[in-house]
Amino acid sequence: MDKFYIITNSDKDENLEITKKIENYLKQKGKECQVQLAERKQEGSYHYTNPNLIPEGTECILVLGGDGTLLQAARDVVHREIPMLGMNLGTLGFLAEVDRQSILPALDQLLRDDYEIEDRMMLTGTVYRGDSIIGHDVALNDIVICREGPLRVVGFKNYVNNEYLNSYNADGIIIATPTGSTGYSLSCGGPIISPSASMTLMTPIAPHTLNTRSIIFPAEDVITVELGEGRRQDKEKGLASFDGDTVIPMVTGDRIVVRKASVSIHILKLNHLSFVEVLRQKMRNI
């Protein structure tokens, strides 16, 4: 690899010390490297990272921060189809493989072209009010549909390929990718799925029943969740949240249509460990 691009979270890298260290190291090796800060943008075609600033021919994007920073960057730059490597400057991470102590050896490994590339599926979610689209976004981990405001039960009607599946009285519904199965869905009792798989996971949040479990669907299935009425047949307000970041407001009768995205993110893998071994090590550290 010869052309690198760094997306960095300045909240995790004080004074950009690590960012500058990486940039200087690569340039000393005769490689090209540019830097962009991941900063929240209020409106526009991207959320944190402007993909138009990434030079043509870039071979690798280094994301400095943690899993959250990598999720943000992935959503913004996925259409550039450039492999990404997460460098974890925070706590436990499933996506950001490289820790602070391993940064320089990881860079040397990239310069030797000693790596693998994993494709991770993403989801798109389109929110409808009647026949009108009121919002749309993508997610690498999950799309969460939940109530807004006071703690009370809300009804959710679920459809698969336009066929009615079931209804949940719950705090919310999580629609997750295999990558996202180790996130919010896992904390709500959902199963762990190998990130190389291609499928979609539905997990209810605090359902008011004793026999509700997660359901796994083929990746090609289209899942629709309609926000129902409240406990007293009140009109409810809700939210569709994408990777725990951006949200689209919803009200009773609105529906979100979730399907596999036409694009996928390319994650660089350096450790050559199986998913089982990585999972064992992460679980041991929790």
Backbone bond lengths (Angstrom), bond angles and torsions (degrees), N, CA, C in turn:
res aa  C-N    CA-C-N  psi(-1)  N-CA   C-N-CA  omega(-1)  CA-C   N-CA-C  phi
1 M - - - 1.454 - - 1.533 110.14 -
2 D 1.341 115.06 141.61 1.457 119.56 -177.36 1.532 113.63 -126.36
3 K 1.338 117.07 -24.04 1.466 119.65 -175.24 1.530 109.76 -120.00
4 F 1.334 115.92 116.69 1.464 122.50 -175.85 1.531 110.40 -117.81
5 Y 1.316 114.21 155.52 1.466 121.09 175.17 1.521 107.26 -138.60
6 I 1.324 116.86 133.79 1.463 121.64 -178.24 1.526 109.85 -109.75
7 I 1.325 115.80 127.89 1.466 122.08 169.02 1.520 105.96 -110.40
8 T 1.326 117.24 120.06 1.459 119.43 -170.70 1.520 111.95 -126.49
9 N 1.311 115.49 143.95 1.462 123.96 175.95 1.523 107.98 -97.24
10 S 1.334 115.97 106.83 1.470 119.84 -174.96 1.528 112.25 -68.56
11 D 1.336 117.84 -18.53 1.463 120.15 176.00 1.531 111.18 -69.55
12 K 1.339 116.20 -28.95 1.465 120.73 180.00 1.521 112.09 -93.71
13 D 1.326 117.57 -20.93 1.468 121.84 -178.25 1.525 108.20 -120.05
14 E 1.329 115.62 87.04 1.463 121.30 -176.06 1.525 110.86 -62.14
15 N 1.331 115.14 129.23 1.472 122.70 -178.88 1.531 112.48 61.41
16 L 1.331 115.93 13.59 1.472 122.21 178.05 1.530 112.13 56.53
17 E 1.316 116.25 33.70 1.468 120.36 -177.72 1.527 111.61 -62.40
18 I 1.322 117.06 -47.08 1.466 120.39 -178.26 1.523 109.99 -70.75
19 T 1.332 116.53 -40.20 1.467 120.53 178.51 1.528 110.92 -57.27
20 K 1.326 116.67 -48.39 1.472 120.94 -179.66 1.530 111.21 -65.27
21 K 1.332 115.91 -36.02 1.465 119.61 178.74 1.522 110.68 -62.53
22 I 1.338 116.25 -43.33 1.466 120.56 179.88 1.525 110.43 -68.02
23 E 1.325 116.08 -44.79 1.466 120.28 -179.76 1.530 110.73 -59.51
24 N 1.316 117.17 -46.55 1.467 120.41 -179.57 1.522 111.89 -66.12
25 Y 1.321 116.50 -38.84 1.466 120.84 -179.41 1.533 110.37 -61.94
26 L 1.317 116.07 -44.85 1.465 119.84 -179.02 1.529 111.22 -67.56
27 K 1.313 116.50 -40.40 1.466 119.13 -179.79 1.527 111.19 -67.80
28 Q 1.348 116.53 -33.84 1.463 119.78 175.63 1.517 111.65 -64.50
29 K 1.315 116.20 -26.49 1.465 121.32 177.93 1.530 111.84 -86.61
30 G 1.333 116.06 5.17 1.459 120.00 177.80 1.516 114.07 83.44
31 K 1.327 117.71 17.32 1.451 121.77 -178.45 1.533 111.10 -100.35
32 E 1.325 116.42 158.26 1.453 121.89 176.08 1.522 109.76 -88.77
33 C 1.322 116.68 142.08 1.463 119.97 -178.85 1.527 109.59 -156.33
34 Q 1.336 116.07 131.08 1.452 122.52 174.11 1.523 109.29 -127.90
35 V 1.340 116.06 160.91 1.466 121.40 -173.62 1.523 110.25 -127.45
36 Q 1.336 115.28 141.71 1.465 121.64 171.95 1.520 108.87 -135.01
37 L 1.322 117.34 133.04 1.457 120.88 175.86 1.519 109.93 -79.55
38 A 1.336 115.69 137.69 1.463 120.89 175.09 1.525 108.10 -84.31
39 E 1.329 116.19 104.04 1.455 121.52 -176.90 1.520 109.60 -127.01
40 R 1.330 116.05 136.94 1.455 121.81 -177.90 1.527 111.89 -61.77
41 K 1.347 116.44 126.63 1.457 122.43 176.61 1.526 107.53 -108.15
42 Q 1.306 117.81 133.01 1.459 121.88 -173.48 1.524 112.54 -70.83
43 E 1.306 117.61 -36.41 1.460 120.26 -179.39 1.517 109.14 -153.65
44 G 1.332 114.85 162.05 1.457 119.05 -178.96 1.510 111.01 128.43
45 S 1.316 115.77 -169.15 1.459 120.75 -173.72 1.522 113.34 -85.39
46 Y 1.331 117.67 -5.76 1.465 120.15 177.23 1.525 108.78 -139.00
47 H 1.346 115.41 165.29 1.460 120.54 -174.08 1.539 112.23 -99.89
48 Y 1.340 116.91 -48.43 1.462 121.88 -175.36 1.527 112.95 -130.09
49 T 1.318 116.62 -35.70 1.460 121.50 -173.13 1.519 110.01 -119.48
50 N 1.335 116.44 124.60 1.460 120.89 177.82 1.522 109.26 -80.77
51 P 1.339 118.17 106.93 1.468 119.37 -176.59 1.517 112.97 -68.07
52 N 1.325 117.26 -19.70 1.468 120.11 -178.69 1.525 112.62 -71.77
53 L 1.341 117.01 -16.57 1.462 120.33 179.64 1.527 112.33 -83.88
54 I 1.309 117.34 -12.10 1.467 120.68 -178.80 1.533 108.78 -77.41
55 P 1.330 117.98 121.44 1.469 120.42 -175.98 1.531 112.34 -62.99
56 E 1.315 114.19 148.20 1.472 119.34 172.75 1.528 109.20 -61.71
57 G 1.299 116.17 143.48 1.453 120.93 178.92 1.514 113.99 88.58
58 T 1.340 117.75 -1.25 1.465 120.42 177.09 1.526 109.15 -60.31
59 E 1.337 115.97 130.86 1.460 120.70 -175.14 1.520 113.78 -100.19
60 C 1.335 116.43 -20.06 1.461 119.57 -176.43 1.526 109.48 -154.09
61 I 1.332 115.99 135.40 1.460 121.93 173.11 1.521 107.88 -108.56
62 L 1.321 116.37 121.22 1.458 122.29 175.81 1.524 107.89 -96.10
63 V 1.339 117.02 123.47 1.460 121.63 -177.45 1.519 108.27 -109.87
64 L 1.334 116.41 114.36 1.461 122.22 -176.90 1.538 109.71 -102.22
65 G 1.319 115.88 121.69 1.460 120.95 179.09 1.503 110.25 160.00
66 G 1.309 116.10 -91.24 1.458 122.12 179.47 1.511 108.41 -173.76
67 D 1.322 116.62 -165.90 1.456 120.23 -179.02 1.528 111.30 -60.38
68 G 1.339 117.13 -38.79 1.457 120.21 -179.50 1.513 112.18 -62.72
69 T 1.317 117.03 -42.70 1.464 121.23 178.97 1.522 110.79 -64.83
70 L 1.332 116.27 -39.63 1.462 120.04 178.94 1.528 111.01 -66.44
71 L 1.329 117.29 -39.65 1.463 120.88 176.70 1.527 110.64 -60.60
72 Q 1.321 116.17 -45.01 1.462 120.54 -179.72 1.528 110.80 -62.14
73 A 1.317 115.85 -46.73 1.462 120.08 -178.33 1.524 111.01 -65.01
74 A 1.317 116.70 -40.84 1.466 120.84 -177.97 1.519 111.15 -59.70
75 R 1.323 117.06 -41.64 1.455 120.65 -178.27 1.523 111.65 -67.28
76 D 1.315 116.38 -32.91 1.464 120.15 -177.59 1.518 113.14 -80.45
77 V 1.324 118.16 -34.34 1.471 119.79 -169.82 1.525 113.17 -113.30
78 V 1.337 117.98 7.54 1.460 119.94 -173.99 1.530 112.21 -56.55
79 H 1.336 117.29 -34.61 1.458 119.47 -177.55 1.534 113.00 -71.46
80 R 1.324 117.28 -12.24 1.468 119.64 175.97 1.529 110.91 -79.65
81 E 1.320 117.70 -17.30 1.479 123.32 176.01 1.534 112.16 56.32
82 I 1.334 116.35 42.73 1.458 121.81 178.35 1.533 108.18 -105.31
83 P 1.326 119.33 130.61 1.473 120.90 178.39 1.522 111.99 -58.39
84 M 1.338 115.88 143.23 1.459 121.66 -176.50 1.521 110.33 -123.31
85 L 1.324 115.48 144.56 1.457 121.51 175.18 1.520 108.61 -127.61
86 G 1.331 116.58 123.36 1.453 121.12 179.36 1.520 111.75 -88.39
87 M 1.324 115.99 133.96 1.466 121.87 175.61 1.517 107.82 -116.03
88 N 1.312 115.95 113.81 1.458 122.48 -169.10 1.526 111.35 -84.02
89 L 1.332 115.86 113.82 1.453 121.41 176.73 1.523 111.14 -105.49
90 G 1.336 116.02 7.70 1.454 120.40 -178.59 1.517 111.64 -113.00
91 T 1.348 115.27 -132.88 1.465 120.12 -179.21 1.519 109.92 -99.35
92 L 1.322 117.17 -143.96 1.459 121.97 -176.12 1.519 111.45 -60.40
93 G 1.331 116.83 133.22 1.454 120.33 177.84 1.515 111.29 -138.90
94 F 1.337 116.26 140.18 1.457 121.26 174.81 1.523 110.95 -93.66
95 L 1.334 117.32 -29.25 1.454 121.12 -175.79 1.529 111.92 -92.00
96 A 1.319 116.23 -44.73 1.467 120.81 -178.68 1.527 109.14 -80.47
97 E 1.316 115.96 102.61 1.465 121.57 -169.46 1.528 113.63 -76.97
98 V 1.327 117.39 -37.02 1.464 121.76 -170.73 1.527 110.00 -91.17
99 D 1.346 117.70 129.86 1.459 120.71 176.39 1.535 109.71 -96.15
100 R 1.331 116.43 177.24 1.464 121.56 -175.29 1.527 112.29 -57.52
101 Q 1.342 116.43 -39.76 1.460 120.76 -175.12 1.536 112.66 -73.47
102 S 1.322 116.85 -15.28 1.472 120.26 -172.96 1.524 113.22 -109.16
103 I 1.320 117.92 10.07 1.461 120.06 -171.89 1.531 112.09 -64.51
104 L 1.328 117.63 -51.71 1.473 118.84 -177.44 1.527 112.55 -65.67
105 P 1.349 119.73 -44.12 1.471 118.53 174.07 1.525 112.61 -59.07
106 A 1.343 117.17 -35.04 1.461 120.39 178.48 1.523 110.81 -65.78
107 L 1.331 116.47 -41.09 1.458 119.56 177.78 1.525 111.33 -63.46
108 D 1.332 116.70 -41.57 1.466 120.26 177.71 1.527 110.65 -61.24
109 Q 1.310 115.98 -37.82 1.469 120.21 179.29 1.525 110.77 -65.75
110 L 1.330 116.66 -40.32 1.464 120.03 176.77 1.522 110.88 -64.00
111 L 1.332 116.93 -39.75 1.458 120.46 -179.54 1.521 111.74 -66.98
112 R 1.322 116.33 -24.21 1.479 120.59 176.09 1.520 111.81 -87.42
113 D 1.327 116.50 -0.54 1.480 121.74 -175.77 1.518 111.46 59.30
114 D 1.336 115.02 37.61 1.461 121.09 179.58 1.533 108.36 -103.44
115 Y 1.318 115.90 85.70 1.459 120.25 -177.37 1.533 109.70 -161.39
116 E 1.317 114.54 167.40 1.459 122.21 171.41 1.523 108.18 -121.60
117 I 1.326 116.67 160.73 1.463 120.87 177.72 1.530 108.72 -121.36
118 E 1.325 115.48 125.48 1.469 121.86 176.69 1.526 109.11 -106.20
119 D 1.327 115.90 132.09 1.461 120.27 173.94 1.525 108.72 -91.39
120 R 1.322 117.04 129.00 1.462 122.60 179.20 1.531 109.05 -115.50
121 M 1.323 116.25 126.32 1.456 119.82 179.65 1.531 110.73 -69.35
122 M 1.330 115.10 152.73 1.458 121.96 176.94 1.521 108.90 -124.24
123 L 1.318 115.81 167.60 1.460 122.30 179.19 1.528 109.84 -117.08
124 T 1.308 115.94 149.27 1.457 121.42 167.77 1.522 108.05 -115.21
125 G 1.308 115.67 144.33 1.456 120.87 176.97 1.515 110.31 -130.49
126 T 1.326 116.52 128.59 1.461 122.06 179.26 1.523 108.31 -120.64
127 V 1.331 116.64 123.44 1.459 121.93 -177.47 1.528 109.24 -97.99
128 Y 1.346 115.65 129.48 1.456 122.38 -178.65 1.526 110.22 -115.13
129 R 1.315 115.16 141.95 1.467 122.82 166.99 1.521 105.82 -121.05
130 G 1.326 115.12 102.78 1.455 118.24 -169.23 1.517 109.01 68.33
131 D 1.338 116.20 -126.99 1.467 120.24 178.49 1.527 112.53 -97.84
132 S 1.342 116.35 2.43 1.459 119.91 -176.09 1.523 111.15 -98.38
133 I 1.329 116.55 139.41 1.463 122.31 174.76 1.523 108.31 -83.74
134 I 1.333 116.80 124.67 1.469 120.10 179.82 1.528 112.10 -109.86
135 G 1.324 117.66 -4.09 1.456 120.02 178.02 1.508 112.21 -178.35
136 H 1.329 115.54 156.20 1.469 121.00 -178.99 1.520 108.21 -157.85
137 D 1.342 116.71 141.78 1.462 120.48 176.31 1.523 108.76 -162.31
138 V 1.340 115.60 176.51 1.460 121.85 179.44 1.523 109.47 -121.78
139 A 1.339 115.75 161.37 1.468 120.81 179.54 1.514 109.34 -147.52
140 L 1.315 115.27 143.07 1.464 121.72 173.87 1.522 110.86 -93.42
141 N 1.321 117.63 -38.66 1.466 121.90 -179.62 1.518 112.13 -89.70
142 D 1.329 116.07 -65.33 1.461 118.50 -173.32 1.518 112.07 -162.10
143 I 1.324 113.67 161.23 1.459 123.31 169.67 1.521 106.34 -117.88
144 V 1.323 116.56 124.59 1.464 121.84 -176.56 1.521 108.71 -114.15
145 I 1.326 116.16 127.67 1.460 122.10 175.73 1.522 106.98 -109.43
146 C 1.320 117.33 120.31 1.460 120.19 -173.92 1.518 110.35 -145.37
147 R 1.317 115.81 167.14 1.462 120.88 177.60 1.521 109.17 -77.67
148 E 1.308 114.82 158.03 1.453 121.35 176.66 1.523 109.05 -115.52
149 G 1.325 116.04 140.91 1.460 118.81 175.92 1.510 113.28 97.94
150 P 1.348 117.98 -146.05 1.468 122.63 -173.19 1.521 112.88 -58.22
151 L 1.335 115.93 154.08 1.455 121.68 179.51 1.523 109.87 -72.93
152 R 1.320 116.37 107.34 1.459 121.16 175.34 1.521 108.81 -158.56
153 V 1.320 115.38 159.76 1.460 121.37 -175.15 1.524 110.22 -76.39
154 V 1.331 115.62 139.99 1.457 122.31 177.19 1.518 108.55 -126.21
155 G 1.326 116.81 147.11 1.460 120.81 177.02 1.518 111.42 -88.59
156 F 1.325 116.21 140.12 1.461 122.52 176.68 1.522 108.29 -128.26
157 K 1.321 116.94 126.10 1.464 122.37 177.67 1.519 107.95 -102.15
158 N 1.321 116.36 128.27 1.460 121.71 -173.31 1.524 111.31 -115.83
159 Y 1.328 114.95 135.35 1.455 121.93 -179.91 1.528 108.85 -129.59
160 V 1.322 116.11 145.58 1.466 121.73 175.98 1.517 108.03 -125.28
161 N 1.315 116.50 120.31 1.465 122.23 -176.96 1.525 110.91 53.73
162 N 1.338 115.48 42.65 1.468 124.87 178.62 1.522 113.56 68.31
163 E 1.316 117.72 10.17 1.470 121.61 177.27 1.530 108.76 -107.12
164 Y 1.330 115.84 130.78 1.466 120.13 -177.85 1.523 110.84 -60.76
165 L 1.330 116.37 131.15 1.464 121.83 179.08 1.517 111.02 -103.29
166 N 1.330 116.86 -63.45 1.460 120.63 -177.72 1.519 109.68 -167.54
167 S 1.321 115.28 -179.34 1.463 121.68 175.18 1.520 108.70 -129.88
168 Y 1.313 115.70 141.28 1.459 121.19 176.11 1.524 108.94 -117.49
169 N 1.328 116.58 136.11 1.452 121.23 161.53 1.525 105.41 -98.57
170 A 1.306 116.17 109.83 1.469 119.72 -169.61 1.516 109.63 -158.31
171 D 1.341 114.43 178.14 1.461 120.15 174.53 1.528 111.63 -80.12
172 G 1.339 116.45 -21.26 1.450 119.14 -179.57 1.518 111.95 173.58
173 I 1.327 114.84 179.62 1.470 122.76 178.84 1.524 107.84 -130.95
174 I 1.330 116.82 134.55 1.465 122.09 175.45 1.527 108.40 -107.88
175 I 1.318 116.52 126.32 1.464 121.94 171.09 1.527 106.06 -110.45
176 A 1.328 116.79 112.22 1.466 120.66 -170.73 1.523 112.06 -122.01
177 T 1.320 114.67 153.59 1.462 122.58 169.66 1.533 108.68 -85.53
178 P 1.336 118.48 170.92 1.467 118.87 171.15 1.524 112.87 -56.56
179 T 1.337 117.18 -38.03 1.466 119.94 176.43 1.521 110.37 -60.06
180 G 1.316 117.28 -41.11 1.456 122.04 -178.44 1.512 114.58 -79.16
181 S 1.326 117.33 -5.23 1.469 119.26 -178.75 1.525 112.27 -66.05
182 T 1.335 118.37 -18.68 1.463 121.16 178.53 1.533 111.25 -95.33
183 G 1.329 117.36 9.35 1.452 121.63 -179.21 1.519 112.62 -104.02
184 Y 1.320 116.40 -126.44 1.465 122.75 -176.43 1.518 111.38 -58.67
185 S 1.328 116.86 -40.67 1.464 120.37 -179.53 1.523 111.64 -58.17
186 L 1.326 116.44 -40.75 1.469 120.37 179.85 1.523 110.71 -62.62
187 S 1.330 117.38 -40.73 1.461 120.61 -179.30 1.531 111.62 -68.25
188 C 1.333 116.39 -18.73 1.466 120.94 178.01 1.526 111.74 -98.40
189 G 1.329 116.91 14.98 1.460 120.92 175.89 1.504 115.53 92.73
190 G 1.334 118.25 8.65 1.459 120.90 -179.66 1.516 112.49 -77.50
191 P 1.326 117.89 161.79 1.463 122.06 -179.10 1.521 111.92 -78.77
192 I 1.329 116.29 161.13 1.462 122.44 173.69 1.532 108.19 -93.67
193 I 1.325 116.22 131.35 1.455 121.98 -178.62 1.527 108.45 -120.07
194 S 1.306 116.70 139.20 1.464 120.56 177.54 1.524 109.66 -57.80
195 P 1.344 118.12 131.80 1.471 120.65 -176.68 1.523 113.67 -64.16
196 S 1.327 117.73 -17.20 1.459 119.88 178.60 1.520 112.53 -81.38
197 A 1.327 116.86 -8.28 1.462 120.86 179.58 1.519 110.39 -74.23
198 S 1.329 115.95 164.94 1.461 121.87 178.07 1.523 107.70 -127.01
199 M 1.317 115.32 95.18 1.461 121.48 -179.15 1.521 108.93 -162.81
200 T 1.321 115.71 168.77 1.462 121.54 -178.41 1.523 108.99 -123.08
201 L 1.323 116.02 139.14 1.459 123.24 -174.06 1.525 109.81 -116.71
202 M 1.344 116.19 129.13 1.463 121.38 175.27 1.525 109.10 -112.24
203 T 1.341 116.24 122.99 1.463 121.59 -179.53 1.526 109.51 -130.13
204 P 1.336 118.11 123.82 1.469 119.67 175.87 1.526 111.03 -75.54
205 I 1.323 115.43 149.98 1.466 121.67 177.60 1.528 108.40 -102.13
206 A 1.328 116.25 116.77 1.467 122.32 178.65 1.529 111.98 47.20
207 P 1.335 118.33 57.48 1.465 120.15 179.41 1.531 111.20 -68.93
208 H 1.314 116.49 146.91 1.458 120.89 -179.11 1.532 109.46 -93.15
209 T 1.318 115.17 63.59 1.452 123.45 176.39 1.512 108.20 -160.44
210 L 1.303 117.79 160.36 1.461 121.32 -175.38 1.528 113.04 -96.17
211 N 1.317 118.15 -9.77 1.467 118.71 -172.59 1.530 113.16 -123.76
212 T 1.311 117.42 23.67 1.457 120.62 -179.91 1.524 110.57 -90.55
213 R 1.319 116.41 131.63 1.458 122.06 179.54 1.528 110.14 -131.09
214 S 1.306 115.52 167.81 1.461 120.17 174.04 1.524 110.08 -65.57
215 I 1.329 115.33 153.32 1.461 121.60 177.64 1.523 107.99 -127.42
216 I 1.336 116.51 135.62 1.459 122.09 179.75 1.523 108.86 -108.92
217 F 1.332 115.83 133.62 1.458 122.24 -178.08 1.521 110.50 -122.44
218 P 1.339 117.80 154.30 1.466 119.61 171.07 1.519 110.43 -58.68
219 A 1.315 116.71 148.81 1.466 120.95 -175.17 1.523 112.03 -60.68
220 E 1.326 117.75 -26.83 1.460 120.38 -176.56 1.525 112.67 -77.93
221 D 1.327 118.19 -13.69 1.464 120.34 179.93 1.527 110.57 -68.33
222 V 1.313 115.21 144.01 1.469 122.39 177.92 1.531 108.01 -104.28
223 I 1.327 116.61 122.91 1.456 122.28 -176.06 1.525 109.23 -107.46
224 T 1.317 115.71 130.46 1.460 121.87 177.68 1.521 109.14 -119.23
225 V 1.325 115.92 129.70 1.461 121.60 176.98 1.527 108.09 -119.70
226 E 1.331 115.47 123.77 1.465 121.01 178.67 1.517 109.25 -106.14
227 L 1.316 115.95 131.78 1.458 121.07 178.43 1.526 108.91 -78.48
228 G 1.348 115.52 120.02 1.452 120.40 -176.66 1.517 112.77 -93.86
229 E 1.325 114.39 -162.47 1.457 120.95 -178.79 1.517 110.61 -83.85
230 G 1.319 114.44 165.70 1.446 120.41 176.55 1.520 111.59 -81.04
231 R 1.306 114.78 -173.90 1.456 121.25 -174.83 1.531 112.31 -61.80
232 R 1.319 116.95 -32.94 1.466 121.35 -178.40 1.530 111.04 -105.89
233 Q 1.322 115.06 30.23 1.459 121.68 -178.30 1.526 111.88 59.00
234 D 1.336 114.64 29.94 1.462 120.04 177.39 1.526 109.92 -83.76
235 K 1.331 114.92 154.64 1.455 119.66 172.10 1.514 108.27 -74.49
236 E 1.323 116.68 126.34 1.452 121.47 -173.81 1.524 111.60 -105.34
237 K 1.329 114.52 156.23 1.453 121.69 170.30 1.522 108.26 -106.10
238 G 1.322 115.89 143.49 1.455 120.19 179.41 1.515 111.18 -143.38
239 L 1.324 115.26 -178.80 1.458 122.02 -179.17 1.524 109.44 -139.68
240 A 1.306 115.69 143.22 1.464 121.43 166.31 1.518 106.48 -107.82
241 S 1.333 116.34 115.80 1.459 122.24 -175.27 1.522 109.83 -108.69
242 F 1.324 116.30 133.82 1.462 122.57 -176.89 1.530 109.21 -109.65
243 D 1.321 115.94 112.73 1.471 122.61 -178.76 1.522 111.89 54.33
244 G 1.326 116.27 34.09 1.459 120.68 177.42 1.507 113.98 65.88
245 D 1.324 117.06 19.30 1.464 120.35 -174.30 1.525 110.63 -122.10
246 T 1.311 117.41 -90.71 1.457 120.08 -177.99 1.526 110.64 -73.74
247 V 1.333 116.05 149.38 1.460 120.97 -178.52 1.524 110.08 -131.48
248 I 1.332 115.19 150.60 1.457 122.49 173.67 1.525 106.79 -121.37
249 P 1.344 119.49 119.33 1.467 121.46 -179.95 1.529 111.35 -64.90
250 M 1.332 116.08 144.40 1.456 122.90 177.82 1.529 109.36 -133.81
251 V 1.337 116.21 159.01 1.460 122.26 172.35 1.521 108.03 -133.26
252 T 1.325 115.79 167.74 1.458 120.78 179.55 1.533 110.82 -50.50
253 G 1.313 116.23 130.77 1.462 122.31 -178.19 1.508 113.48 99.57
254 D 1.336 117.83 -21.64 1.462 120.53 175.42 1.521 109.57 -70.33
255 R 1.306 116.18 154.62 1.461 120.69 178.97 1.519 109.62 -139.12
256 I 1.313 115.01 149.90 1.464 120.62 176.05 1.519 108.39 -118.17
257 V 1.316 116.63 132.04 1.458 123.28 179.06 1.525 107.72 -105.34
258 V 1.336 115.81 118.88 1.460 121.88 -175.18 1.525 108.92 -113.88
259 R 1.303 116.08 130.95 1.464 120.99 178.08 1.522 109.73 -145.50
260 K 1.316 115.13 165.47 1.462 120.70 176.22 1.511 109.49 -64.22
261 A 1.336 116.55 133.64 1.457 120.89 179.50 1.527 110.49 -70.33
262 S 1.306 115.53 154.92 1.470 120.27 179.19 1.524 111.42 -77.32
263 V 1.335 116.95 -11.70 1.458 121.79 178.74 1.523 109.01 -117.76
264 S 1.317 116.12 159.02 1.464 121.47 176.41 1.517 108.78 -133.08
265 I 1.322 115.18 158.09 1.461 119.84 179.05 1.517 109.31 -93.98
266 H 1.329 116.11 144.73 1.464 121.37 -178.88 1.529 108.41 -106.07
267 I 1.325 116.34 114.51 1.462 122.44 -177.68 1.525 109.22 -104.12
268 L 1.324 116.45 127.08 1.462 120.80 176.33 1.519 109.86 -77.42
269 K 1.302 116.27 135.55 1.462 122.29 179.66 1.524 108.37 -121.71
270 L 1.344 115.93 125.35 1.462 120.92 -176.12 1.520 113.49 -106.50
271 N 1.320 118.30 -27.41 1.463 119.47 -167.44 1.526 114.24 -82.53
272 H 1.339 117.57 -13.52 1.470 121.70 178.50 1.533 112.17 58.28
273 L 1.328 116.96 19.84 1.459 120.58 176.94 1.525 109.70 -88.29
274 S 1.328 116.34 151.09 1.452 120.51 175.83 1.524 109.62 -71.36
275 F 1.325 115.91 161.05 1.461 120.18 177.08 1.523 110.44 -60.02
276 V 1.321 116.82 -36.55 1.464 120.45 -179.55 1.529 110.70 -62.65
277 E 1.331 117.72 -42.99 1.456 120.69 -179.64 1.532 110.93 -67.89
278 V 1.340 116.63 -42.19 1.466 119.67 177.51 1.516 110.48 -61.34
279 L 1.313 116.57 -43.52 1.460 120.79 -180.00 1.516 111.06 -62.67
280 R 1.312 116.83 -42.25 1.465 120.81 179.45 1.524 110.54 -61.04
281 Q 1.321 117.31 -43.50 1.461 120.47 -179.37 1.528 111.38 -67.74
282 K 1.336 116.98 -41.51 1.468 118.98 179.96 1.513 111.27 -65.56
283 M 1.313 117.70 -43.31 1.461 121.17 -178.81 1.533 111.21 -64.17
284 R 1.315 115.75 -33.46 1.458 120.04 179.52 1.516 111.48 -67.57
285 N 1.362 116.28 -26.03 1.461 120.41 -176.76 1.516 113.68 -93.76
286 I 1.339 116.77 -6.01 1.468 119.17 -179.02 1.524 110.53 -75.21
